[in-house]
Amino acid sequence: MDYRLEILNEDTFEKLVNRICQSLFGIATISFAKGKDGGRDGKFTGTATRFPSDKSPWKGNFIIQAKHTSNPIASCNDSNFKKILDEEIVKVKKLKDNGEIDCYIIFTNRKYSGVSGEKLLEKIKKDSGLENVCIIGKETLNDQYIKPNKSIISEFQLDLNHIPFEFSEDDIKNIILEFHNELPRIKTNLEAEVNRVKFNFDKIKIEEKNKKNELGQEYYENEILSHSLQDFDKIESFLSDPRNEDLKEQYFDIAAELRNVIQIKRSNFVLFEEVFVFIYKKISDGNTIRGKRHIYKLLHFMYYECLIGIK
């Protein structure tokens, strides 16, 4: 679930965070006016209503910080975010020395990954001397604190900016599985076919297409040309086989579906390769589908055929 928090301004995001904190800690959560906050955007004193859980709530002096970014693919592992936290830790340590903080919670609309996020968390604990520290990233914000709370969605009009990126991933899985099974039986003159496909890439002015779609040159060369191109002829042979007529229909149906949903959600991504990665993860995450590597190849082939992306 993505409520596109990156399009909010910093003030609105801060208000959203403090609104969420009222339900997590209590109605006595205090928001600070914009200015030199001394390492805090909000404050709560007492026993939390339900954070981190109903049975074992934290208590004491809570300091809340909201760290917003307009970059939709920003991560807590980014160097600029680590630099920001290094500066904040100095302020937090001063608050601790003055007995003004027991719990430190950071809300951000950046991606929070398990391994790198936990390392960052441990660093904050070590450098600040605090034990009760938590970083809440965009995944938790969206799925746990915004999605179930209709009043917050309505109050901040988050539903106006959210269009689910949904498509029939099972159809793609079916095509990938069948292609993977038939691949050993597909024989071609690889060198001749690769040269033919390269010629076709030139013929449709792929550089112009990449520019229109904002597909990075490095990605195009390292992923499409170096890894996917050599199998385009195999995909074409697979789809042209009369035995796979039903799969071919599925292929064009899913291509049409993806083309429309990508057009609607394109502004959620900076570069077009992010679209490829998003679709790949949606199809493959949590699945044991064989031949996952072919997902990218099929998507790249759709792009090459101008079935997805701007021509």
C-alpha positions as CSV (number, residue, x, y, z in Angstrom):
1,M,0.0,0.0,0.0
2,D,1.5,3.3,-1.0
3,Y,-0.2,6.6,0.0
4,R,2.5,8.7,-1.8
5,L,3.7,10.4,1.4
6,E,6.6,11.9,-0.7
7,I,4.2,14.5,-2.2
8,L,3.3,15.9,1.2
9,N,5.2,18.9,2.3
10,E,7.3,18.7,5.5
11,D,4.8,20.5,7.7
12,T,1.9,18.3,6.6
13,F,4.0,15.2,7.1
14,E,4.9,16.4,10.6
15,K,1.3,17.0,11.4
16,L,0.5,13.5,10.1
17,V,3.1,11.9,12.4
18,N,1.9,13.7,15.5
19,R,-1.7,12.7,14.6
20,I,-0.5,9.1,14.5
21,C,1.3,9.5,17.8
22,Q,-1.8,10.7,19.5
23,S,-3.3,7.2,18.9
24,L,-0.1,5.4,19.7
25,F,1.0,7.3,22.9
26,G,-2.0,9.4,24.0
27,I,-4.0,12.6,23.3
28,A,-1.4,14.5,25.4
29,T,1.1,14.3,22.5
30,I,2.5,17.8,22.0
31,S,3.5,19.2,18.6
32,F,6.2,21.8,18.4
33,A,6.1,24.9,16.3
34,K,8.4,25.1,13.3
35,G,11.9,26.3,14.2
36,K,14.9,25.2,16.1
37,D,13.4,22.2,17.8
38,G,16.5,21.0,19.6
39,G,16.1,17.5,18.2
40,R,12.3,17.1,18.5
41,D,9.2,17.6,16.5
42,G,6.8,16.2,19.1
43,K,6.8,15.2,22.7
44,F,4.8,12.9,25.1
45,T,5.3,12.3,28.8
46,G,3.7,9.3,30.5
47,T,2.9,5.7,29.6
48,A,2.2,5.0,25.9
49,T,-1.3,3.8,25.1
50,R,-0.2,1.1,22.7
51,F,3.5,1.5,21.8
52,P,5.4,-0.7,21.0
53,S,2.5,-3.0,22.2
54,D,-0.5,-3.0,24.5
55,K,1.0,-5.4,26.9
56,S,4.5,-3.8,27.2
57,P,4.2,-0.1,26.6
58,W,7.1,2.3,26.9
59,K,6.9,5.0,29.5
60,G,8.8,8.2,30.4
61,N,9.7,11.2,28.3
62,F,9.1,10.6,24.6
63,I,10.8,12.6,21.9
64,I,9.3,12.3,18.4
65,Q,10.9,13.3,15.1
66,A,9.5,13.4,11.6
67,K,12.0,13.1,8.7
68,H,10.4,13.7,5.4
69,T,11.7,13.2,1.9
70,S,10.2,14.0,-1.5
71,N,12.2,11.2,-3.1
72,P,9.8,8.2,-3.6
73,I,12.6,5.6,-3.6
74,A,14.7,7.1,-0.7
75,S,16.0,4.6,1.9
76,C,17.1,4.8,5.5
77,N,20.3,3.3,4.2
78,D,21.0,6.4,2.1
79,S,24.2,8.3,3.1
80,N,22.3,11.6,3.4
81,F,19.8,10.2,5.9
82,K,22.7,8.7,8.0
83,K,24.3,12.1,8.0
84,I,21.0,13.7,9.2
85,L,20.8,11.2,12.0
86,D,24.4,11.8,13.1
87,E,23.5,15.4,13.6
88,E,20.3,14.5,15.5
89,I,22.1,12.1,17.7
90,V,24.2,15.0,19.1
91,K,21.0,16.8,20.1
92,V,19.4,13.6,21.5
93,K,22.5,12.9,23.7
94,K,22.2,16.4,25.1
95,L,18.6,15.8,25.9
96,K,19.5,12.6,27.7
97,D,22.2,14.2,29.7
98,N,19.6,16.8,30.8
99,G,17.1,14.0,31.8
100,E,14.6,15.1,29.1
101,I,14.3,11.9,27.1
102,D,13.7,8.2,27.8
103,C,12.2,7.1,24.4
104,Y,13.2,8.3,20.9
105,I,11.0,7.5,17.9
106,I,11.8,8.6,14.4
107,F,9.1,8.5,11.7
108,T,10.2,8.7,8.1
109,N,8.7,8.0,4.7
110,R,11.9,6.4,3.6
111,K,12.1,2.6,3.0
112,Y,13.3,0.7,6.1
113,S,15.1,-2.6,5.4
114,G,15.6,-5.2,8.1
115,V,19.4,-5.7,8.1
116,S,20.7,-2.1,7.3
117,G,17.8,-0.6,9.4
118,E,18.7,-2.7,12.5
119,K,22.4,-1.7,12.2
120,L,21.4,2.0,12.1
121,L,19.1,1.4,15.1
122,E,21.9,-0.1,17.1
123,K,24.2,2.8,16.2
124,I,21.7,5.3,17.5
125,K,21.3,3.4,20.7
126,K,25.1,3.1,21.2
127,D,25.8,6.8,20.4
128,S,22.9,8.3,22.3
129,G,23.0,6.0,25.3
130,L,19.3,5.3,24.9
131,E,17.7,1.8,24.9
132,N,14.2,2.7,23.8
133,V,14.8,3.8,20.2
134,C,12.6,3.0,17.1
135,I,12.7,4.0,13.4
136,I,9.3,3.7,11.7
137,G,9.7,3.6,7.9
138,K,7.2,4.1,5.1
139,E,6.2,0.4,5.0
140,T,5.0,0.5,8.7
141,L,3.5,3.9,8.3
142,N,1.5,2.9,5.3
143,D,0.4,-0.6,6.3
144,Q,0.0,-0.4,10.1
145,Y,-0.7,3.2,11.0
146,I,-2.4,4.8,7.9
147,K,-4.3,2.0,6.1
148,P,-6.4,0.9,9.1
149,N,-7.1,4.5,10.2
150,K,-9.8,5.9,7.9
151,S,-10.1,9.1,9.9
152,I,-6.4,9.9,9.2
153,I,-6.8,9.0,5.5
154,S,-9.7,11.4,5.3
155,E,-8.2,14.1,7.4
156,F,-5.0,14.3,5.3
157,Q,-6.9,13.4,2.0
158,L,-4.3,10.6,1.4
159,D,-6.8,8.5,-0.6
160,L,-6.8,11.2,-3.3
161,N,-3.1,10.4,-4.0
162,H,-3.4,6.6,-3.8
163,I,-4.1,4.4,-6.8
164,P,-3.3,0.7,-6.2
165,F,-0.7,-0.7,-8.6
166,E,-2.5,-3.9,-9.1
167,F,-2.2,-6.3,-12.1
168,S,-2.8,-10.0,-12.8
169,E,0.6,-11.3,-11.7
170,D,-0.6,-14.9,-11.8
171,D,-0.9,-14.6,-15.5
172,I,2.8,-13.6,-15.8
173,K,3.8,-16.4,-13.4
174,N,2.0,-18.9,-15.7
175,I,3.8,-17.6,-18.8
176,I,7.2,-17.5,-17.0
177,L,6.8,-21.1,-15.7
178,E,5.8,-22.4,-19.2
179,F,8.6,-20.5,-20.8
180,H,11.1,-21.9,-18.3
181,N,9.9,-25.4,-18.9
182,E,10.1,-25.1,-22.7
183,L,13.4,-23.2,-22.9
184,P,15.6,-26.3,-23.3
185,R,13.6,-27.3,-26.4
186,I,13.9,-23.9,-28.1
187,K,16.9,-23.9,-30.4
188,T,18.1,-20.9,-32.4
189,N,21.2,-19.6,-34.0
190,L,22.0,-17.4,-31.1
191,E,24.6,-15.1,-32.7
192,A,22.5,-14.4,-35.8
193,E,19.4,-13.8,-33.8
194,V,21.1,-11.4,-31.4
195,N,22.4,-9.4,-34.3
196,R,19.0,-9.3,-35.8
197,V,17.4,-8.1,-32.5
198,K,20.2,-5.5,-32.1
199,F,19.4,-4.2,-35.6
200,N,15.7,-4.0,-34.6
201,F,16.6,-2.0,-31.5
202,D,18.4,0.5,-33.8
203,K,15.5,0.5,-36.2
204,I,13.0,1.6,-33.7
205,K,15.4,4.2,-32.3
206,I,15.6,2.7,-28.9
207,E,17.7,5.7,-27.6
208,E,14.7,7.9,-28.3
209,K,12.3,5.5,-26.6
210,N,14.6,5.3,-23.6
211,K,14.8,9.1,-23.4
212,K,11.0,9.4,-23.6
213,N,10.5,6.8,-20.9
214,E,13.4,8.0,-18.7
215,L,15.1,4.6,-18.8
216,G,18.7,5.0,-17.7
217,Q,21.5,4.3,-20.2
218,E,23.5,2.3,-17.7
219,Y,20.5,0.1,-17.0
220,Y,19.7,-0.3,-20.7
221,E,23.3,-1.4,-21.5
222,N,24.0,-3.5,-18.4
223,E,20.6,-5.2,-18.0
224,I,18.7,-5.2,-21.2
225,L,21.6,-5.5,-23.7
226,S,23.9,-7.6,-21.6
227,H,21.4,-10.0,-20.0
228,S,18.0,-10.0,-21.6
229,L,18.7,-9.4,-25.3
230,Q,20.1,-12.8,-25.9
231,D,16.8,-14.4,-25.0
232,F,14.4,-12.2,-26.9
233,D,14.5,-14.5,-29.9
234,K,13.6,-17.4,-27.6
235,I,10.6,-15.5,-26.2
236,E,9.5,-14.7,-29.7
237,S,9.8,-18.4,-30.7
238,F,7.9,-19.4,-27.6
239,L,5.0,-17.0,-28.3
240,S,4.9,-17.9,-32.0
241,D,4.6,-21.6,-31.3
242,P,1.0,-22.7,-32.1
243,R,1.0,-24.9,-29.0
244,N,1.3,-21.7,-26.9
245,E,-1.6,-19.8,-28.5
246,D,-3.4,-19.5,-25.1
247,L,-0.3,-18.2,-23.4
248,K,0.2,-15.7,-26.3
249,E,-3.3,-14.4,-25.6
250,Q,-2.4,-14.1,-21.9
251,Y,0.8,-12.3,-22.8
252,F,-1.0,-9.6,-24.8
253,D,-3.7,-9.3,-22.2
254,I,-1.2,-8.7,-19.4
255,A,0.8,-6.4,-21.5
256,A,-2.3,-4.2,-22.1
257,E,-3.1,-4.3,-18.4
258,L,0.5,-3.3,-17.5
259,R,0.6,-0.5,-20.1
260,N,-2.5,1.1,-18.6
261,V,-1.5,0.8,-14.9
262,I,2.0,2.0,-15.6
263,Q,0.7,5.0,-17.4
264,I,-1.5,5.9,-14.4
265,K,1.2,5.2,-11.8
266,R,4.2,6.4,-13.8
267,S,4.7,9.5,-11.6
268,N,5.4,7.2,-8.6
269,F,8.7,6.3,-10.1
270,V,11.6,8.5,-11.2
271,L,13.3,6.2,-13.7
272,F,11.6,3.5,-15.8
273,E,13.9,0.8,-14.4
274,E,12.2,1.4,-11.1
275,V,8.9,0.2,-12.7
276,F,10.7,-3.0,-13.8
277,V,12.0,-3.6,-10.3
278,F,8.6,-2.9,-8.7
279,I,6.8,-5.3,-11.0
280,Y,9.5,-8.0,-10.5
281,K,9.2,-7.8,-6.7
282,K,5.4,-7.8,-6.7
283,I,5.5,-11.1,-8.8
284,S,8.4,-12.8,-7.1
285,D,8.4,-11.8,-3.4
286,G,7.3,-14.6,-1.2
287,N,6.9,-17.0,-4.2
288,T,8.9,-20.1,-5.1
289,I,8.3,-19.6,-8.8
290,R,11.0,-21.3,-11.0
291,G,12.9,-19.1,-13.4
292,K,12.4,-15.8,-11.6
293,R,15.2,-14.3,-13.8
294,H,12.9,-14.6,-16.8
295,I,10.5,-12.1,-15.3
296,Y,12.9,-9.3,-16.2
297,K,13.5,-10.7,-19.6
298,L,9.7,-10.9,-20.4
299,L,9.2,-7.3,-19.1
300,H,12.2,-6.1,-21.1
301,F,10.8,-7.8,-24.2
302,M,7.4,-6.1,-23.7
303,Y,9.3,-2.8,-23.5
304,Y,11.3,-3.7,-26.7
305,E,8.0,-4.5,-28.5
306,C,6.6,-1.2,-27.4
307,L,3.8,-3.0,-25.6
308,I,4.7,-1.0,-22.4
309,G,6.2,2.4,-22.2
310,I,5.9,5.4,-24.5
311,K,6.8,4.6,-28.1
